[in-house]
Amino acid sequence: MRIRLGCQLTYDFPAPTPMIVILNVHYSRVGYLERPDHLITNPVVPLESYRDSFGNWCNRLVAPPGRFVLGTDSIIHDSGQPDEQAFDARQHKVEELPADTLQFLLGSRYCETDILSNEAWRLFGHTPEGWQRVQAICNFVHNHVTFGYEHSRATRTAAETYAEGRGVCRDFTHLAVAFCRAMNIPTRYCTGYVSDIGQPPPYAPMDFAAWMEVYLGGRWWTFDPRNNQPRIGRILIAQGRDAADVPLTHTFGPNQLSGFEVWTDELV
């Protein structure tokens, strides 16, 4: 399956403004691109690229005053298969976990494991360890939180999502991440594209999405508490502890986002 994917973001800046941009496909999927998904800007500005501490590909730039447009566009080959599942994947004891997974057991900016730990054990301590426990957490979050773009708030944490019972996909993910970590399951936050391929219409306007990966049975597995079902055409951009680690754009000054378009279209 071939999928055209990309985005275009339009900003208005009152003055020259530094930015960090994370919009390129994750290195684990780069080999499936038909052409590089270079970051393109209008007007053209110098770019400095680097990898962050999680291995994500980042671009630094200084946006000029006025209207500034940036984005990517490419075609990726995808298996056309839904997210993998392994219902017998076991949960590791903390002392057996690889060292590089341990940071994904800890609390972070938007995932307050200290606040939610007792509630996590109350809600999920009776569930079987491993895949079934993670799925129980996703089921709970999916049913507890009401989705709506009108509920979006950039500062909402997992504990606030639990208390308010509403949010967008990043809030669903933060809450499920915090619950999993509180249950001693390494869990990392992911952002990228989730297509509507295989889903019945009507389709909402395309947007970037958030989901999570958990470490079970010696590898990382995808879970999506917002959609709560395997999806076709999930394309990773970046992963970290939570949304604070992987903002699609980080601007170091005042700005207004005046245009936003995302596409993931199956090609025939």
C-alpha positions in Angstrom: 0.0 0.0 0.0 1.2 3.5 -0.9 0.2 6.4 1.2 0.8 10.1 0.4 1.4 11.9 3.7 2.3 15.4 4.7 1.3 18.6 6.3 1.3 22.4 5.9 1.4 24.8 8.8 1.0 28.5 8.4 2.2 31.0 11.1 2.2 34.7 11.5 5.1 36.1 13.4 5.6 39.7 14.7 9.4 39.4 14.8 12.1 36.9 13.9 11.4 33.8 16.0 13.5 30.7 16.7 11.6 27.3 16.2 12.2 23.6 16.7 10.2 21.5 14.3 9.5 17.8 14.5 7.5 16.8 11.4 9.7 14.2 9.7 8.8 10.6 9.6 10.6 8.6 12.4 13.9 6.9 11.4 12.3 3.5 11.8 10.1 4.2 8.8 12.4 6.3 6.6 13.4 3.3 4.5 9.8 3.0 3.4 9.6 6.5 1.9 9.7 6.9 -1.9 11.3 10.3 -1.6 12.8 12.2 1.4 10.2 14.1 3.4 12.3 17.2 3.6 11.0 20.1 5.6 10.1 22.9 3.1 9.6 26.5 4.2 8.2 29.6 2.5 10.1 31.9 2.6 13.2 29.7 2.5 15.3 29.9 5.7 18.4 28.0 6.8 17.8 24.7 8.6 19.9 22.9 11.2 19.0 19.3 11.7 19.8 17.1 14.7 18.6 14.1 16.7 17.2 14.6 20.1 17.9 12.4 23.1 15.1 10.0 22.0 16.4 9.7 18.4 13.8 11.8 16.8 14.8 14.0 13.8 14.5 17.7 14.6 15.0 20.9 12.6 16.1 24.3 14.0 15.3 27.5 12.2 14.5 31.1 12.7 11.2 32.2 11.2 11.1 35.6 9.7 8.5 38.2 10.6 5.2 38.0 8.8 3.6 35.0 7.2 5.7 31.8 7.4 4.7 28.4 5.9 6.3 25.1 6.6 5.5 21.5 5.9 6.4 18.1 4.4 5.1 15.9 1.6 6.1 12.4 0.6 4.8 8.9 -0.2 5.4 6.0 2.1 5.0 2.2 1.6 2.9 0.5 4.2 2.0 -3.1 4.8 -1.7 -2.3 4.8 -2.0 -4.4 7.9 -3.5 -3.2 11.2 -1.4 -2.7 14.3 0.1 -5.9 15.5 -1.4 -7.6 18.6 0.0 -10.3 21.0 -2.6 -11.2 23.6 -0.1 -13.4 25.4 2.7 -10.8 25.7 3.9 -10.9 29.3 4.7 -8.1 31.7 8.3 -8.0 32.9 9.3 -7.6 36.5 10.9 -4.2 37.0 14.2 -5.8 38.0 14.2 -7.7 34.6 13.6 -4.7 32.4 16.3 -3.4 30.0 17.9 -0.2 31.4 16.8 1.9 28.4 13.1 1.2 29.3 13.3 2.4 32.9 12.8 6.1 32.1 9.4 5.2 30.7 8.3 4.0 34.1 8.8 7.4 35.7 6.5 10.4 36.0 6.8 13.2 33.6 5.5 16.7 32.8 2.0 15.5 31.7 1.9 12.1 33.3 1.8 12.4 37.1 2.3 8.8 38.3 2.7 10.0 41.9 -0.8 11.5 41.9 -2.5 8.6 40.0 -0.7 5.6 41.4 -3.2 4.7 44.1 -6.1 5.2 41.8 -4.4 3.0 39.1 -3.9 0.1 41.5 -7.5 0.5 42.7 -8.8 0.4 39.2 -6.5 -2.2 37.6 -4.8 -4.1 40.4 -7.2 -7.0 40.0 -6.6 -7.4 36.2 -4.3 -10.0 34.7 -0.8 -8.7 34.1 0.5 -8.1 30.6 -1.5 -7.4 27.5 -4.9 -7.8 29.3 -4.0 -5.2 31.9 -2.9 -2.6 29.2 -6.1 -3.3 27.3 -8.1 -2.8 30.4 -6.5 0.5 30.9 -7.2 1.5 27.3 -10.8 0.4 27.6 -11.2 2.5 30.8 -9.7 5.6 29.3 -11.6 5.3 26.1 -14.9 5.1 28.0 -14.0 7.6 30.7 -12.8 10.5 28.5 -15.1 12.4 26.1 -13.3 13.4 22.9 -13.8 16.9 21.4 -11.5 19.5 19.9 -13.5 22.1 21.9 -12.0 20.4 25.0 -8.4 21.0 23.8 -6.1 22.6 26.4 -2.3 22.6 25.9 -1.6 22.5 29.6 -4.0 19.6 30.6 -2.2 16.8 32.5 -3.2 13.2 33.0 -4.6 13.8 36.4 -6.6 16.7 35.1 -7.9 14.6 32.3 -9.0 11.9 34.8 -10.8 14.5 36.9 -12.4 16.4 34.0 -13.3 13.4 31.8 -12.7 15.2 28.5 -9.9 16.0 26.1 -8.3 15.2 22.8 -6.1 12.3 21.7 -3.0 13.6 23.6 -5.1 13.7 26.8 -6.4 10.1 26.3 -2.8 9.0 25.7 -1.3 10.9 28.7 -3.9 9.3 31.1 -3.3 5.8 29.7 0.5 6.3 29.8 0.3 7.5 33.5 -1.8 4.5 34.5 0.4 2.0 32.7 3.6 3.5 34.3 1.9 3.4 37.7 1.3 -0.3 37.1 5.1 -0.8 36.4 4.7 -1.1 32.6 7.2 1.0 30.6 5.1 3.2 28.3 6.2 5.9 25.9 4.2 8.6 24.2 4.0 8.7 20.4 2.9 11.2 17.8 2.4 10.9 14.1 -0.2 10.1 11.4 -3.2 7.8 11.8 -5.1 7.4 8.6 -8.8 6.7 8.0 -7.9 3.8 5.7 -10.3 0.9 6.5 -12.6 3.0 8.5 -16.3 3.7 7.4 -17.1 7.3 6.3 -17.8 10.1 7.1 -14.2 11.2 7.8 -13.3 14.1 10.1 -10.6 16.5 8.8 -7.2 14.9 9.1 -5.0 15.8 12.1 -1.9 14.5 13.7 -2.6 11.9 16.4 -1.2 10.6 19.7 -0.9 7.1 20.9 1.4 5.0 23.1 3.8 2.1 23.0 4.2 -0.3 25.9 7.0 -2.7 26.6 5.8 -6.3 27.0 7.3 -9.6 26.1 10.7 -8.2 25.1 9.5 -5.5 22.6 7.3 -2.4 22.2 3.7 -2.7 21.2 1.2 -0.1 19.9 -1.9 0.8 21.9 -4.3 3.6 21.0 -6.7 4.6 23.9 -8.4 7.3 21.8 -9.5 4.9 19.0 -9.1 1.7 21.0 -8.8 -0.5 18.0 -6.0 -1.6 15.6 -5.6 0.9 12.7 -4.2 0.7 9.2 -1.6 3.3 8.1 -0.2 4.4 11.4 3.0 6.4 10.7 5.2 7.4 13.6 6.9 10.8 13.7 8.3 10.9 17.2 8.3 9.3 20.6 9.2 10.5 24.1 8.0 10.6 27.7 5.0 12.8 26.9 3.9 15.6 24.6 6.5 18.0 26.2 9.3 15.9 24.6 7.8 15.8 21.1 5.9 19.0 20.2 5.4 19.1 16.4 6.6 22.7 16.6 8.1 24.7 19.5 8.2 28.4 19.0 10.4 30.7 21.2 8.2 33.8 20.9 4.7 35.1 20.2 3.0 33.8 17.1 -0.4 32.9 15.6 -1.1 29.6 13.9 -3.3 30.7 11.0 -3.4 27.6 8.9 -3.2 23.9 9.5 -3.6 21.0 7.0 -2.6 17.3 7.3 -3.1 14.6 4.8 -2.8 10.8 4.6 -4.3 9.5 1.4 -4.1 6.0 0.0 -2.8 6.0 -3.6 -4.0 3.5 -6.2 
